[in-house]
Amino acid sequence: MSLSFHWFLPTSGDSRGLVVGGHGTPMSGDRPASLHYLNQISAAAETNGFEAVLTPTGSWCEDAWLTTAMLVETTETLKFLVALRPGLMSPTLAAQMAGTFQRHSEGRLFLNVVTGGEPLEQAAYGDFADKESRYARTGEFLHVVRSLWESHEPVTFSGEHIRVENALLSNRPDPVPPIFFGGSSAPAGPVAARYADTYLTWGEPVLAVSRKLDWIRGLAVDHGRKLDYGLRIHVITRDTAEEAWAVADKLLAGIDPADIERVQAALARSESEGQRRMSELHNGSTDRLEIAPNLWAGVGLVRGGAGTALVGSHAEVAERLVEYSKAGISHFVLSGYPHLEEAYWFGEGVLPILERKGLWQHPNRRPSAPLSTPFAGASSS
């Protein structure tokens, strides 16, 4: 299995400490998410061989479409995993935007479809659908989007939540962007099985991840489909385990207990099953945060969404990634604090180990040409 690695664009800001909030709660880092800084992270990701960068969506961060469109011109091969919410835009418009992005970026768009699990945040955008309806709407949305990408004829669809008549794209995306999709609750599974290319889950212990993947695999078989699987997780990797855990301890020491209480109270209102599972890994306590070998739940104390990190030496982190790959994970969407520096720690420390194991290859590396001296030995005139 050849593994793919992706990085993260912190469009709410970055920091040497944990950035507090996200997923329905205010979030900002002391390193502003300026276009100049995001360009630096994109360059670091491209240099280190990451295939794409995930750009989040929500009221707590910058708009993903606009931000990534501004970064296309300053990168060469890096792809953009753009998060979008089906309830906030027309499927015809989304299909059209994807086609435009693919043409102008020369095929560098991936899509991360986010149904949305925070009712207060959804309501702020004017979306008052309940959870079951949001997933049903996502399925209809993706049905229309995929139909538009595949059809040469006008598309008409009338569902419970979405209706379009005679929709047709003048320029369909080429290639069709892969769809990443996550969700841990019962209504998420059938949508993933039918429409996703890569099912994405957050970083739980390997056995829990394996069980979730088996669930989706079974549903995908019913639709005659085979999916790829991805893991969204943070990393803290250093030359030695002691150095890595010292960084984790420093991040933990920098957390204000009041922030833990505030963020956990906000996340408790979430309707996301994945968020509930993340919160259960630590239960708001700073005790026993290493919940599995090298798997640390400290990030989730003050951050919504992906709340775990792989912590250890480069060799240990590589070993844990291999374990996840044996469970079926082939895409790893990673992040770390600060995102600029951690991209290099991982890229220079862990990826070469995986490359030596034959599990990964730098996408931009060219064979080195032998050194030569063109005029060596030539007589001067």
N, C-alpha and C positions, 0 to 999 in steps of 0.2 A: 504494500500500500504506500502510495506517495502522499505525503502530508502537505497540507497548505496552511500557511500561517498569515494571519491578518492582524493589523494593529488598530488602535483606537484614536480618534480625533476628539480631544476634550473641549468641545465647543462651548462649554460653560466656564472654562478656565482651568488652570492646572496649578499644581503646588508641590512642594517638597513634603507636605503632610497630606493626610487624607482630605479630599474635598468633600464637604458635608452637603447632603441633600440628594436631589434628583428624584425622578419618578414621582412627580406630583408635589415635591417640596422644593423651596428655593435652593439654588445651588450656584456657587461661584468660587473660583480659586484666586489666590493672590497673584498668580501669573495670568494676566488677562488673555482671553482667547482672541488675540488680534490676528489678522490675516498673515502678518509677518511671522508670528510664532507658529501658527498652524502650517505655514509653508515649511518651517524648519522641521516640524514633526513629520510631515509628508516626505521631505527629503531624507530624513533618517530612516523612515520605513522603507523607502525605495532602495536606499543604499544597502540596507541590511537584508534585503531579499523578501520582505513581506509582500504578499500578492496584492492586498487591498487594505484600505482603512475603513472601519465602521464609523459612520457619523450619525449620532443619535437624533431622536426627535422628541420634542416636548416643550412645554412652556419654560423649562429651566435651562434651555440651551439655545444656541443660534439655529436658524433654519438650515436643515441638512442639504436641500437642493441648491439653494443659493450659495452656501459656503463651498460645497464641493465643485460647483461650476466655476468658481473663482480660482480653484486650485488646479484645474486641469492643465492650464497653460504653463504652470511652473513645474510640472512633472512629466515624465516620459512614458513609463510603463505601469505606474501604480494605478490600481483600480480603486473605485470608490463604492463602498457598500452603504448605500443611502437608505436611511430608515424613513418609512412613510406610514401614515395612518389612514386606512381605507375610509373611515367615517368622516374624514375632513376634506375629501376631494372627490371629484368625479372619476370613475374608472376610465372613461374615455380620455380625460385630461391627463391622468397618470400614464396611460399607455402612450399618449402623444409625447409627453415630457420625456419618457424613457427613450423613445425613438430619437428625439432631438439630442439628448445627452449622448447616446451611442454614436451618432454621426459626428458630433463635434469633438468627442473624446476618442474617436476611433476604437470604439468597442470596450470602453473601460468602466462600464456601469454594472454593479450588482445591486439588487434590491433587498432590503430587510423589511418585511411587512410586519407592522406592530399593531395588534388589535386594540391595545389600550386596556389597562386594568385599574386605573385610578379614577373613580367616578367624579371626584371634584375637579380634576384636571380636564376630563372629557367635557364636563358641563361648562367649564370656562371657554371651551371652543364651540359651545353650542350643541354638543352631542349629549343627549339624555337617554340613549338606548341602554337597556340593561345588558348584563354580561352575555347571556345566551343570544340576544339579538345582535350584539356586536360581532360575535363569531359567525353567526349566520350571514350577516352582512359582509364580513370579510370573504367568506366563501363565494358569495355572489359577485363581489368586487373582482376577485381573482378570476372567476369564470369569464367575466366580460373582458378583462384585460388580456387574458390569454387568447380568447377568441379573436380579439382585434389584432393581436400579434400574428395570428396564424391564418386569418381569413382574407381572401381577396374580394369577398362580397360583403355588403353592408351587414352589420350585426344588429339584431333586434332581440332584446331580452326583457322580460317582465317577471321580476321576482317579488319576494315579500318586502325587500328593503331597497332594491335598485331596479330602475327601469331605464332603458335606452332604446331609441328607435333609429334605425338606419345609420348606425355609427360606423365610420370607416376611416382608416388612417391613410393619408396620402403617402406617407413614408413609414413603413414598419421598421422596428429596430433590427439591425443586423450586426452582430449576432443578437438573439433574444437574450436579455439579461437574466441570469440565474436568480431565482427567488429563494431567499432565506426566510424561515418562518419559525417562531417559537411559541410555545404554550404548553402548560402542564395540566390544565383542567380538561375534563372530559370532552367538552365541545371543541377544543382545539385540535384534538387528534384527527378527526375525519377531514378537517380543512387541510392540515399538514399533509396527510396521506394522499389527498387528491390533487393538491395544487403546488406544494413546495418542491423545490429541487434539493434543498438542504434543510433538514430539521435542526434547529439550534436550541441548545439547552444551557442552563447555567451550571457552574462548577460544584456539583455535589460529589460525595465519595463515589468511587468507580462502580461499585455494585448498584447504587441507586441510579446512576446514569445508565448503566447497562439495562436495568429493568425498564427504564423509560424508553430506551431505544427499541427494545423488544416489543413494547406496546405499539409504537409507531410502525415498526416493520410489519407487524401483523395486520394493521389497518391498510398499509400500502399494498400488501399482497392482494387484498380484496379488490383493489382498483387496478391490479396488474401493473403496479409501479414499483420501482426500486429507488430509494432516496439515498443521498449522502447525509452525513451527520456531523454537526459542529458543536464545539464547546466554547462558551463565553466565560472567560476567567481572567483574573489578574495574575501578575508574576512579580516575584522579588527574588532575583537570582544573582549570586555573587560567586567569587572564586572559591569561597569556603562556606559551609553551612553556618558557621558561627557569625560570619559577616552578614549573611542574609537575615538570620534571625535577629541580629542586632538592629537591622533596618526596620523589621517588623515591630520590634519592641519600641523603637523610637516613634514610629507611626502611632502606636497604641498610646504611648505616653503623651503624645500631643493632642489627644482627643479630650475635649471638655465633656465631663459627665452630663452636663445640661444638654449638650448636643445629642448625646445618645438618647436621653429621655425624650427630647423633642422629636427627633427623627423617627424613633421607634413608635411613638404615639401616632405620628402621621401615617407610617407604613401599616400600622394595625388596621387602618381604614381601607386598605387596598383590597380590591376584589381579585387580585392576581394569585392564583394557586402557586405559581413559581415564587412569588415574593413571600408567601406564607412559608414555603419550604426553606427559602433562604433564612428567614427570621428564626425558624426553629433550630437552625444549626448553632445559634449562639444564645437565643432567648434573652437578648438584651444584656447579657452578662459578659464581663471581661475574663472570666475564668474558663479554663479548658478550651481555648480557641483553636488548638490544633485538633481538628475533628477526625483526621485520618493522616497517615504519614505525609508530611510536607503540605497538607491542605489546611489553610488558616482562614478562619471565618471573621477575622477582625475588621475587614473592610466593610462588611455588612452592618456593623454597629451604627455607622453614620451615613451609609450610602444605600439608596434604593437600587433595585435591580441586581446585577451580578455582585455578589458580596463575599466571594472567596478568592484566595490567592494561593498559588503554588509558591512555597518558600523553601529555599535550600541552595545547595551548591549547584553549579551548572550541571554536573553529572546527575544529581538527585532530581532536579527538575526535568531533565531529559528522560530519566527513568519513569517518572510519573506520567509524562506525556506518552511514552510508549505504552504504558498500561491502559490509558484511555484509548489509544489507537487500537489496541487489541480488542477493546469492547465495541469498536466500530466507528470511533471518531476519526474523521479525516481532515476536518477544518477546525483550526484553533483561532479564535478571535481574542486577542490578548490586550492587556493594558497594564500600566504601572506608574508609580509616582516618583518623580515627574515623568511624563510620557516621553519627553525628548531623551533624557538620559537612560531611562529603562529600556528604550528600544535598542540602544547600543549594548547594554549589559546582556540582554537576551540574544541579540543578533550576533554578537561577537563571542558569547560564552556558550549558549545552548545549541544554536543552529548548526555550528560546525560539528558538534557531537552527533546530531541526528543525520548530518550529511555523511559522516564516516560510517554510520550504520546503514546507509543506503535508503533512508526514510524521507529524505528531503534533498532538493537540489536548488541552489541559488538561481532564480530565473533570469538574472541579468549578467551572470558571470560569463565572460568570454574566455576561450582558451588563451593562455598567455603565449605570445610569440617569442621564439628564442631571440636572445640578444644578438645583435650583429653590428659590426662596424663596417659600413658600406665601402669605405675606401682603404681599409687596412691592407697594407702591403703594396698599394699602388704607388708607382714612382711619380714624383712630382715633376712638373715641367716648368 
